[in-house]
Amino acid sequence: MPNSPDRPTRPTRVTLGADGPLLMEGPVEVVGDDGTLYTSRRFTAAICTCRRTRTYPWCDTSHRRRVKPGERDPRERKPGEPEKGAGGGDRTDGAA
């Protein structure tokens, strides 16, 4: 694949996300740290960078923060609104 003579001459595009996987135009081959060869024939492959995935080296979106039903995502907080569970609460352990 990567070294085949029929591969186009244009460079492979890799997209870096701030909180997500590496997105590579496919098809791709990934060599694991133990030498295992993983192949994806998809037009875009999402390669995990956080190692939380259950399908390593492919991303399964395990890096996303899970929000329980009825709970608001903290990124949706209004400016100045305290974060849930952040200080100011009553302590029951006797500490001041």
N, C-alpha and C positions, 0 to 999 in steps of 0.2 A: 503494500500500500504506500507508505510514505516515500519509499525509495524506488517505487516502480517507474519505469520509463514513460508510461502513459499518463502520469500525473500532470495536471496543468502546471504551467510555469509561474502562475501568480502565487503569492504567499498565502499561507493558511491564516485565516482571521481568528484571533482569540479575543474574547470580550471579558474584561474583568469587572465584576460587580462588587459594590462596597460590602454587602452582607450576603453574598451568595456564591454560587459555583463559578468556575471558569466555563465559559461557553465557547466551544470550538466548532468551526465549520467541519463537517464530516465528509466522508467517513474518517474515523480516527482509530489509531492503535495506541494503547496506554500500556507502558511497561511498569508493573508494580515494583516496590522496593525489594521483593523477594524474587523478581525475575518473571513473574506471571504476566502473560500477555493478554490484555483485554481488548476486544474489538467492538466498535459500534459502527454500523453502516448507515446510521441516521444522518440527515442533512445537517443537524446540529446536535452536539453531544454536550451534556452538562456534567462537568467533572467536579466532584466534591473537593472542597478545600478545608472543611471543618472536621472531617472524619466522624461526623455523627450519623452518617448514612448507614443504612442496613444493606445497601447494594453497592458497596465500595468497588470501584472508584467512581461509580455513577451517582449523581446527586438524586436524592429522593425527597428533597425539601425539608429534611430534619433540622436544618439550621434556622428555620423560621420559628419565632416565638409563638408558642401555642396560647391562644386566648380561649378561656372557658366560655360557654354560652352565657350571655347576660353580663359578662365582664367586659369593660372597655379596654381597648388597646392603649397602653400608656403613651404612645405617640400621638394620641388624639386628645391629650390633656389640654385644658385651656391655660394660657400663660398665667403664672402666679398661683395656679391651683396646686396644692401639695400632692405629691405622689402617694398612692395608697400604701399605707404601712410605713411611711417615711416620717419618723419622729413625731413628737407632740402627743403621742398616745399615752394612756395610763399604763404604768408598768405594774405587774403583779409579783415581780421577784424581789421587791423591797428596795430596789436601787432607786436613787434619786434622779 
